[in-house]
Amino acid sequence: MIQELKYSATREQAANGESEPLPETPCYHCGTAAAKSILIYDNKSFCCAGCRSVYQILNERQLCQYYEFEQSPGTTPTLRPAARYEFLDDPLIIRQLVDYSGGSLAVATLQIPEIHCSSCIWLLENLHKLNNGILFSRVNFLEKTLLVRFSQEKTSLKAIVSLLASLGYEPELNLASLKRAPATDHRRSLYLKIGVAAFSFGNIMLFSLPEYFAGSRDDFASRSLFGYINLLLALPVAVYSSSLFYISAWQGLRKQAINIDVPIALGIAVVFLRSAIEVLLGIGPGYFDSLTGLVFFLLLGRLFQDKTYDALNFERKYESYFPLAVTVRKDGKETTVPITSIRPGDRILIRNNEIVPADAVVMEGAASIDYSFVTGESRVTSKEVGELVHAGGKQVGSTIELEAVKAVSESKFVQLWNDFGDPEGTRTQLLTLSTTVGKYFTLGILAVAAGTALYWA
C-alpha cells in the first residue's frame, strides 16, 4: 500500500487536521530529506516516485541486500522519456560503443559517475539477476566504469542502459565515448612491452645465478650456454620493449632538440651491443640482467607517469560535454538521433537542462539559455521566436523547439573551442620544465661519459 503524506508530521496529526510541518524524514533509498511530500511503501519513506520504483524493482528480485552495506546508498533516478535511448538501436553507434562483438556475445565498458560506495558495486555486479541477458558485470571503482558482458540474443545495449538509468546509475554517453580507442591501444602496447621486459628480466636473473655465485671460471660450456640464452632473452627487450625510447629520442633529434630519452636510448643500445660482443667472443657474460632490469623499471615509471597525468589532466574536448543524441521532430513524430547526423533545417527539441548541440533558430517555446558553460557568466539570456541560439548554451525551463542552421562540427562554439584548445601548427618559444632540464641533463651526462672514456683511454 502506498500513501502520500503532505505537510503532515505523523499520520495522527494528519488525521486530526493539525497543520504543524512534517519533520524532515530521510528517504530510505537516497537519504534525501523530504518534508513536503513523502511516499510510504512497505513501511519505508521515499522522497519521490523514482526512488520508490528502484526499491520496488530490487524488492521484487530479492536484492534488498543492497541497503545493508550502506545507509541510503542510492541516488535519485532521473525520469527519462522512453524514446531517449532510441539512438542505441543504430548499428553504427553500437559498434563504436562496444569493446567486442562476436556472434551472440558482446562486451561494453560504460562510464557511470554515480558509483560511490560498496552498495553500488554489489548491485552493479548483480545485474544478471535483473536482466538474464547480462552474463557478467564488473565494476572498476577508481575509474567509475562498468564492464558488461551480455548476450545479444537475449538483450541489447539499449536495454542495459535503460535498466541502469532506472536504477539511478545512468551511464555517461557523449561524443567522447566514441573516441576511446587510440588511448586504449597505446596503453595496451605499453602493458605488452612491460610484460616482455618483466619476463626476460626474471629469466635472465635465473640463468645468471652461476655467474653470481661461482668463484672461478670453470665449466666454460655451461656458462657459454647460459650466455647465449641470456642474449636471446635480452634481444626482444632491446628491440621491442625499448622502442618507446628510441622513437622519442629520434623525434627529438629530428626537431633539433635533445630530450631526456636520448641518453636512455643510447645507453640501452651501447649496453646491449657491448654485452652481445662479450658473449659471442667468450669474453664475459655481459650485462643483460642490468639492461633488462633497467628497461623494465623505466617502463613501469612511464606507466605510472601516464596514469598520474590522466588523473590530473583537465584538458577536455567539446565532445566530452556534448550529448551523444538529441530528440528530433519530423513529420509530427519525435525520434532520437545522434547529434552528428543533425543537418541544417532539422527540428530539434531541447528539454530542461539539455545543451543545444548546434547553432539553431528558436521556432517554438520560451528559450532561456544559460551560456555559463561557454562564457562563464551565469546570467540567463532570453531568446524569442526567430532569434539565433548558439551551440553550447543550456536551456533552463520548459521544452523548446529549434531549427538547426548549421551542423554540429560547423557551429561557432566548436570553431572557437578548436581554435583555443588545439595548439597544433603553432610555434611557441616556451618549453616545459622537463624539456629544459632534460636538455642540460643530457648534455651533462654525455660530457661526463666522453670525459671518462678519454681519461681511461
URURUR-V449477 format. One record per residue. RES is the residue in three letters. PHI is phi in whole degrees, 0 to 359 (none if undefined). PSI is psi in degrees with one decimal (NA if undefined). D_FIRST is the distance of its C-alpha to the first C-alpha in Angstrom with 2 decimals. Layout:
RES	PHI	PSI	D_FIRST
RES	PHI	PSI	D_FIRST
This chain:
MET	none	133.9	0.00
ILE	248	130.5	3.78
GLN	234	146.5	6.61
GLU	240	121.4	10.23
LEU	251	126.1	12.97
LYS	239	125.9	16.50
TYR	53	42.8	19.68
SER	227	138.5	18.32
ALA	282	-44.5	19.26
THR	217	172.4	16.84
ARG	294	-34.8	14.50
GLU	294	-41.9	17.73
GLN	296	-38.0	19.72
ALA	295	-39.1	17.41
ALA	291	-34.5	17.70
ASN	277	-4.9	21.44
GLY	78	13.7	21.95
GLU	292	150.3	23.57
SER	249	13.0	24.29
GLU	295	140.7	24.81
PRO	292	147.8	23.51
LEU	287	129.8	20.67
PRO	296	147.9	22.23
GLU	298	125.0	21.72
THR	247	124.6	18.89
PRO	291	140.8	19.48
CYS	293	134.7	17.10
TYR	297	-28.9	16.18
HIS	272	-53.5	17.47
CYS	251	-12.6	20.52
GLY	85	1.2	21.26
THR	291	132.0	21.68
ALA	283	128.4	21.62
ALA	223	119.7	19.55
ALA	252	-30.2	19.87
LYS	282	-36.1	19.55
SER	216	115.1	16.17
ILE	238	132.5	13.44
LEU	258	126.2	10.11
ILE	256	123.4	7.81
TYR	217	129.6	6.13
ASP	56	38.7	7.06
ASN	61	28.1	8.85
LYS	231	146.9	10.84
SER	263	138.6	12.14
PHE	227	145.2	13.20
CYS	278	-20.2	15.95
CYS	202	170.3	15.32
ALA	293	-29.6	13.66
GLY	296	-47.7	16.40
CYS	296	-39.4	15.72
ARG	296	-38.6	12.03
SER	295	-40.0	13.41
VAL	298	-44.0	16.03
TYR	298	-41.1	13.83
GLN	299	-42.6	11.93
ILE	298	-47.2	15.50
LEU	292	-37.1	16.87
ASN	293	-40.0	14.26
GLU	294	-31.5	14.79
ARG	263	10.7	18.51
GLN	57	47.0	18.53
LEU	244	25.6	20.06
CYS	287	-1.6	18.28
GLN	299	-18.8	21.79
TYR	308	-35.2	22.14
TYR	274	-1.1	20.74
GLU	271	-21.0	23.25
PHE	282	-41.7	26.38
GLU	223	154.1	25.72
GLN	278	126.8	23.39
SER	48	63.2	21.27
PRO	278	-11.9	23.55
GLY	278	175.1	22.05
THR	237	151.2	23.09
THR	290	118.4	21.26
PRO	289	143.1	21.69
THR	272	124.3	23.58
LEU	286	120.3	22.25
ARG	244	149.1	25.26
PRO	296	150.8	26.26
ALA	300	-28.0	26.41
ALA	274	3.6	30.21
ARG	298	-34.2	30.76
TYR	255	23.5	31.93
GLU	297	-26.4	34.02
PHE	294	-17.7	37.13
LEU	283	1.3	36.26
ASP	272	-9.3	37.34
ASP	286	118.5	40.86
PRO	302	-34.5	43.00
LEU	295	-44.1	45.21
ILE	293	-39.4	42.42
ILE	299	-43.2	40.97
ARG	298	-33.4	44.45
GLN	281	-27.1	44.75
LEU	272	-32.2	41.40
VAL	278	147.8	41.56
ASP	278	-31.1	43.93
TYR	208	141.0	44.81
SER	213	117.6	44.41
GLY	209	119.3	46.22
GLY	66	-127.3	45.43
SER	267	-6.6	41.73
LEU	264	139.2	41.27
ALA	217	149.5	40.54
VAL	230	132.6	40.13
ALA	223	145.5	38.85
THR	247	120.9	38.67
LEU	246	136.3	36.06
GLN	274	121.8	36.24
ILE	233	97.5	32.91
PRO	295	-21.4	33.40
GLU	282	-5.0	29.92
ILE	293	122.8	30.86
HIS	214	-7.7	31.25
CYS	206	178.5	30.33
SER	293	-30.1	30.21
SER	295	-39.6	26.50
CYS	300	-45.9	27.40
ILE	298	-45.0	30.22
TRP	299	-45.6	28.25
LEU	294	-46.2	25.57
LEU	292	-25.1	28.25
GLU	271	3.0	30.40
ASN	241	27.2	27.68
LEU	296	-23.7	27.07
HIS	297	-19.5	28.53
LYS	279	-15.4	25.33
LEU	260	-23.4	23.49
ASN	216	111.4	26.43
ASN	289	-6.2	28.91
GLY	278	-15.3	31.61
ILE	276	120.1	31.82
LEU	270	-32.0	34.46
PHE	198	143.7	34.82
SER	215	137.7	33.76
ARG	221	133.8	35.49
VAL	262	135.2	35.03
ASN	255	100.2	38.06
PHE	295	-39.7	36.73
LEU	294	-39.8	39.94
GLU	267	-4.5	40.14
LYS	54	49.5	36.36
THR	237	156.3	36.71
LEU	234	120.0	34.90
LEU	267	122.6	37.08
VAL	238	128.2	35.40
ARG	248	123.8	37.16
PHE	219	161.0	35.67
SER	268	121.9	36.73
GLN	288	-12.8	37.49
GLU	279	-26.1	37.16
LYS	256	-23.8	33.49
THR	209	-176.4	32.23
SER	217	166.1	33.69
LEU	298	-36.6	34.08
LYS	298	-43.8	32.01
ALA	294	-37.1	29.03
ILE	292	-44.5	29.41
VAL	296	-41.2	29.67
SER	297	-40.3	26.59
LEU	297	-46.3	24.61
LEU	298	-41.0	25.99
ALA	295	-38.0	25.21
SER	292	-22.3	21.54
LEU	269	-2.4	21.44
GLY	92	13.1	23.28
TYR	238	57.6	26.69
GLU	294	124.7	28.39
PRO	295	150.7	32.00
GLU	273	104.7	34.83
LEU	247	113.2	36.66
ASN	218	180.0	39.80
LEU	299	-30.3	43.38
ALA	294	-22.2	44.44
SER	296	-22.5	42.23
LEU	271	-1.0	44.77
LYS	232	49.6	47.75
ARG	259	-10.0	47.19
ALA	297	-45.7	49.78
PRO	303	-46.3	52.97
ALA	296	-38.7	51.65
THR	295	-42.4	50.17
ASP	296	-41.1	53.52
HIS	297	-45.1	55.46
ARG	294	-38.8	53.33
ARG	296	-40.5	53.57
SER	296	-39.1	57.34
LEU	294	-41.3	57.57
TYR	299	-40.3	55.66
LEU	294	-41.2	58.05
LYS	297	-41.4	61.08
ILE	296	-40.3	59.83
GLY	298	-43.5	59.28
VAL	296	-44.2	62.83
ALA	295	-40.5	64.31
ALA	294	-42.5	62.44
PHE	299	-47.7	63.54
SER	293	-40.9	67.16
PHE	300	-48.1	67.22
GLY	296	-43.1	66.05
ASN	287	-36.1	68.43
ILE	295	-36.7	71.40
MET	299	-39.6	70.94
LEU	293	-45.8	71.17
PHE	288	-13.1	74.25
SER	267	-0.7	75.87
LEU	303	-40.9	75.81
PRO	302	-34.7	79.44
GLU	288	-33.8	80.51
TYR	290	-37.8	78.63
PHE	252	-9.0	80.13
ALA	287	138.3	83.45
GLY	263	-7.7	86.52
SER	218	179.1	88.92
ARG	259	26.1	89.16
ASP	288	172.8	89.69
ASP	56	55.9	87.88
PHE	297	-34.2	88.28
ALA	297	-47.5	86.96
SER	292	-36.3	83.49
ARG	295	-40.3	83.27
SER	294	-40.1	84.16
LEU	298	-47.1	81.58
PHE	296	-33.9	78.81
GLY	296	-43.2	80.07
TYR	294	-38.0	79.77
ILE	297	-43.4	76.25
ASN	297	-36.7	75.27
LEU	297	-43.5	76.82
LEU	294	-37.9	74.74
LEU	289	-33.7	71.53
ALA	281	-20.3	72.31
LEU	300	-49.7	73.15
PRO	295	-27.3	69.55
VAL	290	-45.4	68.67
ALA	291	-28.7	71.69
VAL	264	-53.6	71.13
TYR	273	-56.3	67.39
SER	297	-31.8	65.50
SER	272	-1.6	67.95
SER	300	-28.0	67.84
LEU	302	-41.3	65.34
PHE	282	-35.8	68.09
TYR	298	-45.5	70.84
ILE	295	-44.0	68.98
SER	297	-42.5	68.12
ALA	295	-42.4	71.72
TRP	295	-41.2	73.17
GLN	297	-37.3	70.96
GLY	293	-43.4	72.08
LEU	294	-34.9	75.74
ARG	296	-29.9	75.49
LYS	266	14.2	74.38
GLN	58	41.5	77.26
ALA	226	139.3	74.95
ILE	257	108.2	75.00
ASN	263	178.4	71.52
ILE	288	-14.0	70.62
ASP	279	-11.8	70.15
VAL	296	-53.4	73.87
PRO	294	-29.6	75.16
ILE	294	-48.6	72.29
ALA	297	-41.3	73.12
LEU	295	-42.4	76.83
GLY	296	-42.4	76.39
ILE	298	-45.3	74.35
ALA	295	-43.8	76.96
VAL	293	-44.6	79.92
VAL	297	-40.9	78.51
PHE	294	-45.6	77.68
LEU	296	-42.6	81.12
ARG	298	-44.1	82.92
SER	293	-40.1	81.05
ALA	297	-40.4	81.64
ILE	296	-41.9	85.37
GLU	298	-43.3	85.60
VAL	290	-44.9	84.00
LEU	293	-33.3	85.96
LEU	268	-2.1	89.26
GLY	72	22.5	88.57
ILE	281	-39.5	88.97
GLY	190	-178.9	85.72
PRO	278	-12.1	82.01
GLY	80	-169.7	80.85
TYR	233	40.8	77.79
PHE	294	-33.8	75.05
ASP	296	-43.6	72.81
SER	293	-39.5	72.99
LEU	297	-52.0	72.54
THR	293	-36.0	69.39
GLY	296	-41.3	67.91
LEU	298	-47.1	68.63
VAL	296	-41.6	67.00
PHE	300	-48.3	63.93
PHE	287	-31.6	63.30
LEU	295	-41.2	64.12
LEU	292	-37.3	61.52
LEU	299	-43.1	58.92
GLY	299	-38.8	59.78
ARG	295	-38.1	59.39
LEU	296	-46.8	55.93
PHE	295	-34.7	54.76
GLN	296	-44.5	56.38
ASP	296	-42.8	54.48
LYS	295	-39.9	51.13
THR	295	-41.4	51.84
TYR	296	-42.3	52.85
ASP	297	-36.7	49.71
ALA	288	-31.6	47.55
LEU	260	-9.8	49.52
ASN	285	127.9	50.36
PHE	252	8.3	48.80
GLU	286	125.9	50.70
ARG	226	154.8	48.46
LYS	259	164.7	49.13
TYR	298	-24.4	47.44
GLU	298	-24.9	45.63
SER	290	-17.9	43.48
TYR	250	-19.0	41.95
PHE	274	141.6	41.85
PRO	292	163.0	38.89
LEU	280	-26.3	39.54
ALA	214	165.6	38.54
VAL	216	155.1	38.06
THR	276	128.6	36.69
VAL	241	137.9	39.57
ARG	255	122.0	39.70
LYS	219	126.9	42.25
ASP	56	37.6	42.94
GLY	78	0.9	39.78
LYS	247	144.8	37.58
GLU	259	134.4	35.92
THR	215	156.7	36.44
THR	257	127.4	36.49
VAL	229	155.9	39.93
PRO	298	142.3	41.66
ILE	291	-19.6	43.26
THR	291	-16.2	46.56
SER	265	2.2	46.74
ILE	292	133.1	46.59
ARG	233	156.6	49.82
PRO	306	133.7	51.35
GLY	101	-15.2	49.98
ASP	290	140.2	46.46
ARG	266	118.8	43.65
ILE	243	144.9	41.01
LEU	255	127.5	37.69
ILE	243	118.2	36.95
ARG	267	179.0	33.51
ASN	302	131.3	32.69
ASN	68	16.1	34.10
GLU	263	147.3	35.75
ILE	271	137.5	39.46
VAL	286	118.3	42.06
PRO	276	-18.7	43.75
ALA	214	156.2	46.97
ASP	301	129.1	49.20
ALA	209	163.5	47.93
VAL	252	137.3	48.35
VAL	290	126.4	45.58
MET	249	-28.2	45.12
GLU	201	139.1	42.00
GLY	100	167.8	39.71
ALA	265	108.8	40.25
ALA	271	121.8	41.21
SER	239	100.4	40.82
ILE	259	127.8	42.26
ASP	260	110.8	42.13
TYR	263	17.7	45.26
SER	299	-29.8	44.80
PHE	296	-30.1	44.52
VAL	264	-47.4	48.00
THR	258	-20.1	49.82
GLY	88	-6.9	48.04
GLU	271	128.5	47.70
SER	275	-3.6	44.20
ARG	290	134.0	45.09
VAL	276	134.8	43.24
THR	255	127.5	45.63
SER	273	137.6	44.92
LYS	234	131.7	46.17
GLU	268	168.9	46.88
VAL	301	130.3	47.05
GLY	98	-12.2	50.12
GLU	273	154.8	50.27
LEU	274	136.4	50.37
VAL	243	124.7	47.62
HIS	277	151.8	48.78
ALA	298	148.8	46.90
GLY	100	-16.6	45.11
GLY	282	151.7	43.58
LYS	247	128.5	39.83
GLN	286	130.4	38.13
VAL	241	101.2	36.25
GLY	139	-151.9	34.30
SER	286	171.0	33.34
THR	293	138.2	34.36
ILE	236	156.5	38.11
GLU	246	128.2	40.33
LEU	239	157.0	43.53
GLU	244	118.1	46.54
ALA	295	137.9	47.99
VAL	249	-13.0	51.70
LYS	216	158.6	52.23
ALA	287	163.8	50.89
VAL	301	-45.6	48.96
SER	290	-13.9	51.99
GLU	257	2.0	54.24
SER	290	157.1	52.25
LYS	298	-37.8	53.94
PHE	297	-45.4	51.38
VAL	296	-39.5	51.97
GLN	296	-43.8	55.73
LEU	295	-41.4	55.61
TRP	298	-45.8	53.42
ASN	293	-38.9	55.81
ASP	294	-36.1	58.87
PHE	277	-38.1	57.57
GLY	262	-7.1	55.94
ASP	248	100.4	58.35
PRO	276	1.5	61.65
GLU	297	141.1	63.23
GLY	89	-8.3	66.61
THR	254	142.5	67.31
ARG	256	137.7	69.79
THR	229	149.2	69.33
GLN	270	-7.7	71.73
LEU	274	131.0	69.03
LEU	247	148.9	68.57
THR	290	159.7	65.82
LEU	299	-41.5	66.73
SER	295	-37.7	66.40
THR	293	-42.2	68.73
THR	295	-48.5	71.30
VAL	296	-41.5	71.33
GLY	299	-35.5	71.30
LYS	298	-51.7	74.36
TYR	288	-32.8	76.52
PHE	297	-43.4	75.18
THR	296	-46.0	76.13
LEU	299	-38.9	79.58
GLY	295	-43.1	80.11
ILE	297	-44.5	79.16
LEU	296	-37.2	81.47
ALA	293	-43.3	84.28
VAL	297	-42.4	83.96
ALA	297	-42.6	83.89
ALA	294	-41.6	86.96
GLY	296	-40.4	88.81
THR	296	-42.0	88.08
ALA	297	-41.9	89.31
LEU	293	-37.8	92.51
TYR	295	-46.1	93.12
TRP	283	-18.4	92.86
ALA	288	NA	94.86
